Amino acid sequence: MNPFEMVAIIVVAVMIASVLRARYHSRGCGDGELGPQEQAENLRLREEVKELKERLKVLERITVEKENSLAKEIESLRDR
């Protein structure tokens, strides 16, 4: 067998495998729709992200308040 024929056979085999993988993968997902388990996981992750964002806001507020109060403390000590 010629090396060029071998390369051509490998390329064709890879192309066929790619087409089959794409076809069967899309069937498993229901044409782009998520299954019930994926939807539940997606909803749970969205809620967790919301909670984490709210926690981050609280931590940012606490940090800013501490910086402001620390600056006020330093200024009051300078005024003495």
HUPEUR-V899560 format. One record per residue. N is the residue number from 1. SS is DSSP state (H for helix, E for strand, - for the rest). PSI is psi in radians with two decimals (none if undefined). Layout:
n=N ss=SS psi=PSI
n=N ss=SS psi=PSI
This chain:
n=1 ss=- psi=2.38
n=2 ss=- psi=2.46
n=3 ss=H psi=-0.57
n=4 ss=H psi=-0.62
n=5 ss=H psi=-0.67
n=6 ss=H psi=-0.76
n=7 ss=H psi=-0.73
n=8 ss=H psi=-0.72
n=9 ss=H psi=-0.71
n=10 ss=H psi=-0.75
n=11 ss=H psi=-0.77
n=12 ss=H psi=-0.73
n=13 ss=H psi=-0.72
n=14 ss=H psi=-0.70
n=15 ss=H psi=-0.77
n=16 ss=H psi=-0.73
n=17 ss=H psi=-0.67
n=18 ss=H psi=-0.76
n=19 ss=H psi=-0.78
n=20 ss=H psi=-0.70
n=21 ss=H psi=-0.75
n=22 ss=H psi=-0.72
n=23 ss=H psi=-0.83
n=24 ss=H psi=-0.50
n=25 ss=H psi=-0.71
n=26 ss=H psi=-0.57
n=27 ss=H psi=-0.63
n=28 ss=H psi=-0.50
n=29 ss=H psi=-0.10
n=30 ss=- psi=0.84
n=31 ss=- psi=0.84
n=32 ss=- psi=-0.20
n=33 ss=- psi=2.58
n=34 ss=- psi=2.55
n=35 ss=- psi=3.04
n=36 ss=H psi=-0.64
n=37 ss=H psi=-0.73
n=38 ss=H psi=-0.66
n=39 ss=H psi=-0.73
n=40 ss=H psi=-0.74
n=41 ss=H psi=-0.72
n=42 ss=H psi=-0.78
n=43 ss=H psi=-0.75
n=44 ss=H psi=-0.74
n=45 ss=H psi=-0.65
n=46 ss=H psi=-0.74
n=47 ss=H psi=-0.71
n=48 ss=H psi=-0.69
n=49 ss=H psi=-0.71
n=50 ss=H psi=-0.82
n=51 ss=H psi=-0.74
n=52 ss=H psi=-0.65
n=53 ss=H psi=-0.71
n=54 ss=H psi=-0.71
n=55 ss=H psi=-0.71
n=56 ss=H psi=-0.71
n=57 ss=H psi=-0.75
n=58 ss=H psi=-0.77
n=59 ss=H psi=-0.68
n=60 ss=H psi=-0.74
n=61 ss=H psi=-0.75
n=62 ss=H psi=-0.75
n=63 ss=H psi=-0.77
n=64 ss=H psi=-0.73
n=65 ss=H psi=-0.71
n=66 ss=H psi=-0.70
n=67 ss=H psi=-0.75
n=68 ss=H psi=-0.76
n=69 ss=H psi=-0.61
n=70 ss=H psi=-0.72
n=71 ss=H psi=-0.70
n=72 ss=H psi=-0.72
n=73 ss=H psi=-0.77
n=74 ss=H psi=-0.76
n=75 ss=H psi=-0.68
n=76 ss=H psi=-0.58
n=77 ss=H psi=-0.57
n=78 ss=H psi=-0.59
n=79 ss=H psi=-0.32
n=80 ss=- psi=none
